[in-house]
Amino acid sequence: MRATRDTWLIYQRSLTLSLRNPVWVIMGILQPVLYLLLFGPLLTNIAQMPGFPPGGAFNVFVPGILVMTALFGAAFVGFGLCDEMREGVVERMLVTPTSRVAMLMGRSLRDVTLLLAQALILVGLAIPFGLEINLGGMAVAFAMLALIGLMMSPVSYVLALVLKSEDSLAPVVNGLTLPLLLLSGVMLPMSLAPDWLQTVAKFNPLYHAVAAIRALFNANYGDGEIVVGLVVLVVLAVATIALGARTFSRAAA
């Protein structure tokens, strides 16, 4: 019960601080919208190419942009923790009986709340462009986006606790997210890639997430990637949360 209460309190505090300074939220919405406006129309002709997934250009492109939003939105949250460490906020929390799991989960749930709000706005803006949605499939897709957030946020917080500096954190986060992004098929489907690149991409968890969310947006519920994507994301989210909680506990020692 205490861990649940502490998680709720830290979630409220973190969300309030984010809403008071919504620059990150606004920029997190603006970037995918620019991709939607400036890159999405280029896919109209590409969608006619052999090997392009069914469903239309925007039903293929928007799920990828949603995953990209979740990836970057969660991967860079460690910068805020670096600032809190510099101000002594984390140190003061660590000398209290606050649950270490709550210190991680409260922040991570705040991150998930923000990225889901961004995703919902992006989907609404994409409908006039030709995005077709299925409410049931979209609900499961949003659950997968939440899992991506719960997978990446703890990783970012762990890196922040270990590196303790934005200057060190930035290149590490970029080096981690760039191959995940390029091998996920976010911008262009991996079905258009050479066979060897498709093989490498299958070792990327976000590849399965993108494929699953595209299938869900097209109401293709028989696609095996949906189950694969869900299982992979659940396992990795549990693993990274456990790693994050352990790292917070060690920081108190």
C-alpha positions in Angstrom: 0.0 0.0 0.0 2.8 2.4 0.9 4.5 1.9 -2.5 1.2 2.6 -4.3 0.6 5.8 -2.3 4.2 6.9 -2.9 3.9 6.2 -6.6 0.7 8.3 -6.8 2.3 11.2 -4.9 5.5 11.2 -7.1 3.3 10.8 -10.2 1.3 13.9 -9.2 4.4 15.9 -8.4 6.1 15.0 -11.6 3.1 15.6 -13.8 2.5 19.0 -12.2 6.1 20.1 -12.8 5.8 19.0 -16.5 2.6 20.9 -17.0 4.0 24.0 -15.4 6.9 24.0 -18.0 5.3 22.3 -21.1 8.1 23.0 -23.5 9.0 19.3 -23.8 5.4 18.4 -24.3 4.8 21.0 -27.0 8.1 20.0 -28.8 7.2 16.4 -28.4 3.9 17.1 -30.4 5.5 19.5 -32.9 8.1 17.1 -34.2 5.9 14.2 -35.2 3.3 16.7 -36.6 6.1 18.1 -38.9 6.9 14.6 -40.0 3.2 14.1 -40.7 2.9 17.3 -42.7 6.3 17.2 -44.6 7.1 13.5 -45.0 3.7 11.8 -45.0 2.6 13.1 -48.4 5.8 11.6 -50.0 4.6 8.1 -49.1 1.5 8.4 -51.3 3.3 7.2 -54.4 5.6 4.9 -52.5 2.6 3.0 -51.3 2.1 1.7 -54.8 5.5 0.0 -54.8 5.7 -3.8 -54.6 6.4 -4.9 -51.0 4.7 -1.9 -49.4 2.4 -3.2 -46.6 -1.3 -3.0 -47.2 -3.5 -0.4 -45.5 -2.6 2.8 -47.2 0.2 5.3 -46.8 -0.9 6.9 -43.5 -2.0 3.7 -41.9 1.6 2.5 -42.4 3.3 5.8 -41.6 1.4 7.0 -38.5 1.9 3.9 -36.4 5.6 4.3 -37.0 5.5 7.9 -36.0 3.7 6.9 -32.8 6.4 4.5 -31.9 9.0 7.1 -32.7 7.2 9.6 -30.4 7.1 7.0 -27.6 10.8 6.1 -28.1 12.2 9.6 -28.0 9.7 10.8 -25.4 10.8 8.2 -23.0 14.5 7.9 -23.9 15.3 11.5 -23.0 13.5 11.7 -19.6 16.8 11.1 -17.9 17.8 14.7 -18.5 15.1 15.9 -16.1 16.5 13.5 -13.5 20.0 14.9 -14.0 18.6 18.3 -13.2 16.8 17.0 -10.1 20.1 15.4 -8.9 22.0 18.6 -9.4 19.3 20.5 -7.3 19.5 17.9 -4.5 15.9 16.7 -5.0 16.8 13.1 -5.5 19.2 13.1 -2.6 16.5 14.4 -0.3 14.1 11.8 -1.5 16.6 9.0 -0.9 17.0 9.8 2.8 13.2 9.5 3.3 11.3 6.1 3.6 9.9 6.7 0.1 9.6 3.5 -1.8 12.5 3.2 -4.4 10.1 1.5 -6.8 7.7 4.4 -6.4 10.5 6.9 -7.2 10.9 5.1 -10.5 7.3 4.2 -11.3 5.8 7.6 -10.4 8.1 9.3 -12.9 7.7 6.6 -15.5 3.9 6.7 -15.3 4.1 10.5 -15.8 6.1 9.9 -18.9 3.6 7.4 -20.2 0.7 9.8 -19.6 2.4 12.5 -21.6 3.4 10.3 -24.5 -0.2 8.9 -24.7 -1.6 12.4 -24.8 0.8 13.3 -27.6 -0.1 10.1 -29.5 -3.8 10.9 -29.2 -3.3 14.4 -30.6 -1.2 13.0 -33.4 -3.9 10.4 -34.4 -6.6 13.1 -34.4 -4.5 15.3 -36.6 -3.8 12.4 -39.0 -7.4 11.5 -39.7 -8.0 14.3 -42.2 -4.9 13.1 -44.1 -6.5 9.7 -44.6 -5.7 7.7 -41.5 -8.4 5.1 -40.9 -8.7 3.9 -37.3 -10.3 1.0 -35.6 -11.1 1.8 -32.0 -10.4 -1.7 -30.6 -7.1 -2.0 -32.5 -6.1 1.6 -31.5 -6.8 0.8 -27.8 -4.4 -2.2 -27.9 -1.9 -0.1 -29.9 -1.9 2.6 -27.2 -1.3 -0.1 -24.6 1.8 -1.1 -26.6 2.9 2.5 -26.7 2.6 2.6 -22.9 4.8 -0.5 -22.7 7.4 1.2 -24.8 7.4 4.1 -22.4 7.7 1.8 -19.4 10.5 0.0 -21.2 12.5 3.1 -22.2 11.9 5.5 -19.3 13.7 3.2 -16.7 16.6 2.8 -19.0 17.0 6.6 -19.3 16.7 7.0 -15.5 19.3 4.3 -14.9 21.7 6.0 -17.3 21.1 9.4 -15.6 21.8 7.9 -12.2 25.0 6.3 -13.4 26.3 9.1 -15.6 25.0 12.0 -13.5 25.5 14.5 -16.4 23.5 15.7 -19.4 26.8 16.0 -21.4 27.5 12.3 -20.9 23.9 11.2 -21.2 23.2 12.8 -24.5 25.6 10.8 -26.7 24.7 7.5 -24.9 21.0 8.0 -25.5 21.5 9.0 -29.1 23.7 6.0 -29.6 21.1 3.7 -28.1 18.0 5.1 -29.9 19.4 5.7 -33.4 19.9 2.0 -34.3 16.5 1.1 -32.6 14.9 3.8 -34.8 16.5 2.9 -38.1 15.9 -0.8 -37.7 12.3 -0.5 -36.6 10.9 0.5 -40.0 9.4 3.7 -38.6 10.0 5.9 -41.6 9.8 3.2 -44.3 8.6 -0.4 -43.9 11.4 -2.9 -43.5 9.7 -5.0 -46.2 11.3 -2.7 -48.7 14.8 -3.4 -47.2 17.3 -6.1 -48.4 16.9 -9.5 -46.9 20.0 -9.2 -44.6 18.7 -5.9 -43.2 15.3 -7.5 -42.5 17.0 -10.3 -40.7 19.0 -7.9 -38.5 15.8 -5.8 -37.8 14.0 -8.8 -36.3 16.4 -8.6 -33.3 15.1 -5.1 -32.6 12.1 -5.1 -30.2 10.7 -2.0 -31.8 10.5 -3.7 -35.2 7.9 -6.0 -33.7 6.1 -3.2 -32.0 5.8 -1.2 -35.3 4.6 -4.3 -37.2 2.1 -5.1 -34.5 0.7 -1.5 -34.2 0.4 -1.3 -38.0 -1.6 -4.6 -38.0 -3.8 -3.2 -35.2 -4.5 0.0 -37.0 -5.6 -2.1 -40.0 -7.7 -4.4 -37.8 -5.6 -7.3 -38.9 -6.0 -9.2 -35.6 -4.7 -12.5 -37.0 -1.2 -11.1 -37.6 1.3 -13.0 -35.5 3.4 -9.9 -34.9 0.7 -8.6 -32.5 1.4 -11.4 -30.0 5.1 -11.3 -30.5 5.2 -7.5 -30.0 3.1 -7.7 -26.9 5.2 -10.5 -25.3 8.5 -8.8 -26.2 7.4 -5.4 -24.8 6.0 -6.9 -21.6 9.1 -8.9 -20.9 11.4 -5.9 -21.6 9.3 -3.5 -19.6 9.3 -5.8 -16.5 13.1 -6.3 -16.9 13.9 -2.5 -17.2 11.6 -1.6 -14.3 13.4 -4.2 -12.1 16.7 -2.8 -13.2 15.6 0.8 -12.5 14.2 0.0 -9.1 17.5 -1.8 -8.2 19.5 1.2 -9.4 17.4 3.6 -7.3 17.9 1.3 -4.3 21.7 1.2 -4.7 21.7 5.0 -5.1 20.4 5.2 -1.5 23.3 3.1 -0.2 
